[in-house]
Amino acid sequence: MPPALAADVEADVCVVGAGIAGLTTAYELARAGRSVVMLDDGPPGGGETGRTTAHVATAVDDYYHKVARMHGARAARLLAESFTAGVEAVERIVRDEAIACDFLRLDGWWFPSVRNGGEERALLERERDAAREAGLADVALVDAWPLGELLGGPALRFPRQAQFHIHKYVAGLVRAVEARGVRVFSGAHVSGIEDAKGDAPCAVTTDAGRTVRARDVVVATNAPINDRFAMQTKQAPYRTYVITARVRRGAVPTGLYWDTAEPYHYVRLLDPQGEGAHDLLLVGGEDHKTGQGGDDEAARFDALEQWARQRFPVEAVEHRWSGQVLEPVDYLAYIGRNPGDRHVWIVTGDSGNGMTHGTIAGLLLPTLIAGEEHPWADLYDPSRITLRAAGEWLKENLNVAAQYADYATGPNAGAVDEVPAGEGRVIRQGTRMLAVYRSPEGEVTVRSAICPHLWCVVDWNSAERTWDCPCHGSRFAPDGAVINGPSRAPLPEASLSSDD
């Protein structure tokens, strides 16, 4: 674990967030000779990066043909170029820094969610044509593929994709950046970010009262914690679920696999080059809007297991976890200057391509910070306005607006005693909405149920034991501490009325 920030410091660049985007950006900045300070409120890779299934792909989860329709053929070509460069950069870093992280090049396969579905074959044909037009000439639709006999139907082959062990890769990146002089600090919860004013540098402050002054700041925190409105209205937070399933070694061929369902499922082997009688199959999917999963998010794992057992020779489920992705309304991530700022930069909107997008950020942001032009700058510009995405923007923001109805229709009072041990419930007392958690030992913790970011009523997540905001995805521990932004503040303290 890196040390805490014990004093005020200065640097050329302060990177907030030590996931793959922040670490890769710090790495490339240090290689370019910049002094860098990196802050994270937990260990490196301890946020959403550590929850990834680590598909490193040139395949785009929102499809090249949709990107081309939304942004044009040139944008699709630049997207393919940047994704290819991202995969190659991971391979370069693994090689140059001798990171033992089980990195493996392998084929990716997009297959129909319905066996031999004619409409889905047509979908894959459109994507093949769009991917080729974007410059991925080796993409091919084939009838004979590794899971063809097991799942049936054709599949779209994306050659030379990659996978790795994310925790090993993060550990190697931390060693690499520290060897180049990057100062990495954990336990540094950022409470404020101020853009440069005049000749004064940017200022990043922490809850502990420490300040980092830097010419530039990179906010790489999944959801930007420096923004209240602008970026949060252009993307939507989703929970995504993962299980690892034990299968007989060799029963599932090596590859990255994605189906065409909405939301789609994603599959790979954890370590196909390992030894022993069994493989672990990583199976993900069952996505839903954060804070809007219903009364029992844990049921999503059961649905995922059922899906896997229907298609693969699963012997047992070993592990379960979930993660959070941010879906941009126009299919492209946001990497560049924060709207309205001069020296604050962001990376967000990764969708299901976080490993590739995070690496692309490391290739793009150092160039922009240096004041140089880059061919991908407009593609990923956080300030862009995509008129063709107006319908999706309206749909997502109407969904957010609907969540404020919880003030009028939320739970009734008098249910404190009904909160089960190890669970939480939102309880109304008069005009107050309270987030009430009962520990396994029976101790009750009470916080306001109003998210400090934009005042939505949080929802209890039974799978992760967290309070989740259904508006913009902020997440909090049972005691109200912040787990995910955009909120920087915890759930406020509250108390039960004297009647309870």
Residue pairs with C-beta under 8 A, 6 or more apart in sequence:
1 43
1 186
2 40
2 43
2 44
2 174
2 184
2 185
2 186
3 185
3 186
4 185
4 186
4 187
4 188
4 208
5 39
5 185
5 187
5 188
5 206
5 208
5 210
5 212
6 210
7 210
8 210
8 211
8 212
8 213
9 37
9 183
9 210
9 212
9 213
10 201
10 212
10 213
10 214
11 34
11 35
11 36
11 37
11 183
11 212
11 213
11 214
12 29
12 34
12 35
12 36
12 214
12 215
12 216
13 26
13 29
13 34
13 35
13 36
13 37
13 214
13 215
13 216
13 217
13 218
13 369
14 36
14 37
14 38
14 39
14 202
14 204
14 212
14 214
14 216
14 217
14 218
15 22
15 25
15 26
15 29
15 36
15 37
15 38
15 39
15 217
15 218
15 220
16 22
16 38
16 39
16 40
16 190
16 193
16 204
16 217
16 218
16 219
16 220
16 221
16 225
17 39
17 40
17 47
17 218
17 219
17 220
17 221
17 222
18 38
18 39
18 40
18 43
18 44
18 45
18 46
18 174
18 184
18 186
19 44
19 45
19 47
19 48
19 49
19 50
19 170
19 220
19 221
19 222
19 358
20 45
20 49
20 52
20 166
20 169
20 170
20 173
20 354
20 355
20 358
20 359
21 49
21 220
21 347
21 350
21 354
21 357
21 358
21 359
21 361
21 362
22 38
22 40
22 218
22 220
22 221
23 38
23 44
23 45
23 170
23 173
23 174
23 177
23 362
24 89
24 93
24 173
24 358
24 359
24 361
24 362
24 363
25 218
25 220
25 347
25 361
25 362
25 365
25 366
26 36
26 38
26 177
26 182
27 93
27 173
27 176
27 177
27 180
27 182
27 362
28 362
28 363
28 365
28 366
29 36
29 365
29 366
29 369
30 36
30 177
30 180
30 181
30 182
31 180
32 366
32 370
34 366
34 369
35 181
36 177
36 181
36 182
36 183
37 182
37 183
37 185
37 212
37 214
38 177
38 182
38 183
38 184
38 185
39 185
39 188
39 190
39 204
39 206
39 212
40 46
40 47
40 184
40 185
40 186
40 188
41 186
41 187
41 188
41 189
41 190
41 482
42 186
42 187
43 186
44 170
44 171
44 173
44 174
44 184
44 186
45 166
45 167
45 170
45 171
47 221
47 222
47 484
48 222
48 323
48 324
48 325
48 354
48 484
49 166
49 170
49 354
49 358
50 166
50 167
50 170
51 242
51 321
51 322
51 323
51 324
52 166
52 323
52 354
52 355
53 242
53 266
53 268
53 282
53 284
54 163
54 164
54 165
54 166
54 169
54 355
55 108
55 161
55 163
55 256
55 266
55 268
55 352
55 353
55 355
56 86
56 87
56 90
56 161
56 162
56 163
56 164
56 355
56 356
56 359
57 83
57 87
57 108
57 158
57 161
57 162
57 256
57 353
57 355
57 356
58 80
58 83
58 84
58 87
58 108
58 136
58 158
58 160
58 161
58 356
59 108
59 110
59 131
59 158
59 161
59 256
59 258
60 67
60 79
60 83
60 331
60 353
61 258
61 264
61 351
61 352
61 353
62 331
62 351
63 127
63 130
64 76
64 79
64 80
64 127
64 130
64 131
64 133
64 134
64 136
65 126
65 127
65 129
65 130
66 331
67 75
67 76
67 79
67 130
67 331
67 332
68 75
68 76
68 130
68 133
68 134
69 388
70 330
70 331
70 386
70 388
70 389
71 330
71 331
71 332
71 379
71 386
71 388
73 133
73 134
75 332
75 379
76 130
76 133
76 134
77 133
77 134
77 135
78 375
78 376
78 379
79 134
79 332
79 379
80 131
80 134
80 135
80 136
81 135
81 375
81 376
82 360
82 363
82 364
82 376
82 379
82 380
83 353
83 356
83 360
84 135
84 136
85 360
85 363
86 356
86 357
86 359
86 360
86 363
87 160
87 161
87 162
87 356
87 359
89 359
89 362
89 363
90 103
90 162
90 164
90 169
90 355
90 359
91 103
91 105
91 162
93 99
93 173
93 176
94 101
94 103
94 164
94 169
94 172
97 172
97 173
97 175
97 176
98 172
99 168
99 169
99 171
99 172
99 173
99 176
100 168
100 172
101 164
101 165
101 166
101 168
101 169
101 172
102 163
102 164
102 165
102 168
102 271
102 273
103 162
103 163
103 164
103 169
104 162
104 163
104 164
104 254
104 272
104 273
105 160
105 161
105 162
106 161
106 162
106 163
106 254
106 255
106 256
106 272
107 146
107 157
107 158
107 159
107 160
107 161
107 255
107 256
108 157
108 158
108 159
108 161
108 255
108 256
108 257
108 258
109 145
109 146
109 147
109 155
109 156
109 157
109 158
109 255
109 256
109 257
109 258
110 124
110 127
110 155
110 156
110 158
110 258
110 259
110 260
111 145
111 147
111 151
111 153
111 154
111 155
111 156
111 257
111 258
111 259
111 260
112 120
112 121
112 123
112 124
112 153
112 154
112 155
112 259
112 260
113 120
113 259
113 260
113 261
113 264
113 265
114 120
114 153
115 151
115 152
115 153
116 152
116 153
117 153
120 153
120 260
121 141
121 153
121 154
123 260
124 141
124 154
124 155
124 156
124 260
125 141
127 156
128 139
128 140
128 141
128 156
131 139
131 156
131 158
132 139
136 158
138 157
138 159
138 160
139 156
139 157
139 158
139 159
140 156
140 157
141 154
141 155
141 156
141 157
142 154
142 155
142 156
142 157
143 154
145 154
145 155
145 157
146 253
146 254
146 255
147 155
147 252
147 253
147 255
147 257
148 154
148 155
150 311
150 312
151 311
158 256
161 256
163 256
163 268
165 271
166 355
174 184
177 184
178 184
188 206
188 208
188 210
189 206
189 207
189 208
189 482
189 488
190 204
190 205
190 206
190 225
190 488
191 205
191 206
191 207
191 488
192 203
192 204
192 205
192 488
193 202
193 203
193 204
193 205
193 217
193 219
193 225
193 226
193 344
194 202
194 203
194 204
194 205
195 202
195 217
195 341
195 342
195 343
195 344
196 202
196 215
196 216
196 342
196 343
201 213
201 214
201 215
201 343
202 213
202 214
202 215
202 216
202 217
202 343
202 344
203 211
203 212
203 213
204 211
204 212
204 213
204 214
204 217
205 211
215 343
216 343
216 344
216 345
216 369
217 226
217 343
217 344
217 345
218 345
218 346
218 347
218 365
218 369
219 225
219 226
219 338
219 344
219 345
219 346
219 347
220 346
220 347
220 358
220 361
221 348
221 485
222 324
222 326
222 348
222 350
222 484
222 485
223 231
223 232
223 237
223 326
223 348
223 472
223 473
223 474
223 484
223 485
223 486
224 231
224 232
224 338
224 346
224 348
224 485
224 486
225 485
225 486
225 487
225 488
226 338
226 344
226 346
227 338
227 339
227 346
227 486
228 453
228 454
228 486
229 454
230 339
230 340
231 334
231 338
231 339
231 346
231 348
231 349
231 382
232 453
232 454
232 472
232 486
233 393
233 396
233 397
233 400
234 328
234 329
234 330
234 334
234 349
234 393
235 326
235 327
235 328
235 329
235 334
235 348
235 349
235 396
236 289
236 326
236 327
236 329
236 396
236 399
236 473
237 289
237 290
237 324
237 325
237 326
237 327
237 472
237 473
238 263
238 287
238 288
238 289
238 290
238 324
238 325
238 326
238 327
239 287
239 288
239 289
239 290
239 293
239 297
239 300
239 322
239 323
239 324
239 461
239 468
240 263
240 284
240 285
240 286
240 287
240 322
240 323
240 324
240 325
240 352
241 284
241 285
241 286
241 287
241 300
241 301
241 304
241 320
241 321
241 322
241 463
242 282
242 283
242 284
242 304
242 320
242 321
242 322
242 323
243 282
243 283
243 284
243 301
243 304
243 305
243 308
243 317
243 318
243 319
243 320
244 270
244 280
244 281
244 282
244 283
244 317
244 318
244 319
245 280
245 281
245 283
245 305
245 308
245 312
245 314
245 315
245 316
245 317
245 318
246 278
246 279
246 280
246 281
246 314
246 315
246 316
246 317
246 318
247 278
247 279
247 280
247 281
247 312
247 313
247 314
247 315
248 277
248 278
248 279
248 313
248 315
249 276
249 277
249 278
249 279
250 279
251 279
251 312
251 313
252 269
252 279
252 281
252 312
252 313
254 269
254 272
255 268
256 266
256 267
256 268
257 266
257 267
257 268
258 264
258 265
258 266
258 267
259 265
261 285
263 285
263 286
263 287
263 288
264 285
264 352
265 283
265 284
265 285
265 304
265 307
266 283
266 284
266 285
266 352
267 281
267 282
267 283
267 284
267 308
267 312
268 281
268 282
269 279
269 280
269 281
269 282
270 279
270 280
270 281
270 282
271 279
271 280
272 279
278 315
280 318
281 308
281 312
281 314
283 304
283 307
283 308
283 312
284 304
285 304
285 307
286 300
286 301
286 303
286 304
286 307
287 325
288 294
288 300
289 399
289 470
290 324
290 468
290 469
290 470
290 473
290 475
291 403
291 456
291 458
291 459
291 461
291 468
291 469
291 470
291 471
291 473
292 403
292 459
292 470
293 300
293 459
293 461
293 463
295 462
296 462
297 322
297 461
297 462
297 463
297 464
298 462
298 463
300 322
300 463
301 320
301 463
305 314
305 317
308 314
320 463
322 463
322 464
324 473
324 475
324 484
325 350
325 351
325 352
325 354
326 348
326 349
326 350
326 351
326 473
327 349
327 351
328 334
328 349
328 351
329 386
329 389
329 392
329 393
329 396
330 384
330 386
330 388
330 389
330 392
331 351
331 389
332 349
332 379
332 380
333 347
333 348
333 349
333 350
333 351
333 353
333 357
333 360
333 380
334 346
334 347
334 348
334 349
334 380
334 381
334 382
335 346
335 347
335 357
335 360
335 361
335 364
335 365
335 376
335 380
335 382
336 345
336 346
336 364
336 365
336 368
336 377
336 380
336 381
336 382
336 383
337 344
337 345
337 346
337 368
337 381
337 382
337 383
338 344
338 345
338 346
338 382
339 382
339 383
345 365
345 368
345 369
346 382
347 357
347 358
347 361
347 365
348 382
349 357
350 357
350 358
351 357
360 376
360 380
364 374
364 376
364 377
364 380
367 373
367 374
368 374
368 377
378 384
400 456
400 471
400 472
403 456
403 457
403 470
403 471
404 455
404 456
404 457
406 426
406 433
406 456
406 457
406 470
407 433
407 457
410 426
410 428
410 433
410 457
411 425
411 426
411 427
411 428
412 428
413 427
413 428
413 429
413 430
414 500
415 425
415 427
416 427
416 436
416 444
416 496
416 500
418 425
419 425
419 427
419 436
419 437
419 438
419 444
420 438
421 438
421 439
421 440
421 441
421 442
422 438
422 439
422 440
422 465
423 437
423 438
423 460
423 462
424 435
424 436
424 437
424 438
424 460
424 465
424 467
424 478
425 436
425 460
426 433
426 434
426 435
426 436
426 449
426 457
426 458
426 459
426 460
427 433
427 434
427 436
427 449
428 434
429 496
429 497
429 500
430 497
432 448
432 494
433 448
433 449
433 450
433 457
434 446
434 447
434 448
434 449
434 494
434 496
435 446
435 447
435 448
435 449
435 458
435 460
435 467
435 476
435 480
435 491
435 494
436 444
436 445
436 446
436 496
437 444
437 445
437 446
437 447
437 478
437 479
438 444
438 445
439 445
439 478
444 496
445 478
445 479
445 480
446 493
446 494
446 495
446 496
447 467
447 476
447 479
447 480
447 490
447 491
447 492
447 493
447 494
448 491
448 492
448 493
448 494
449 457
449 458
449 467
449 491
450 456
450 457
450 458
450 491
450 492
451 457
451 458
451 469
451 471
451 472
451 474
451 487
451 491
452 474
452 487
452 488
452 489
452 490
452 491
452 492
453 469
453 471
453 472
453 474
453 485
453 486
453 487
454 471
454 472
456 469
456 470
456 471
456 472
457 470
458 467
458 468
458 469
458 470
458 474
458 476
458 491
459 467
459 468
459 469
459 470
460 466
460 467
460 468
461 467
461 468
461 475
464 475
465 478
466 475
466 476
466 477
466 478
466 483
467 475
467 476
467 477
467 478
467 480
467 491
468 474
468 475
468 476
469 475
469 487
472 486
473 484
473 486
474 482
474 484
474 485
474 486
474 487
475 482
475 483
475 484
476 482
476 483
476 487
476 490
476 491
477 483
480 490
480 491
480 492
480 493
481 490
482 488
482 489
482 490
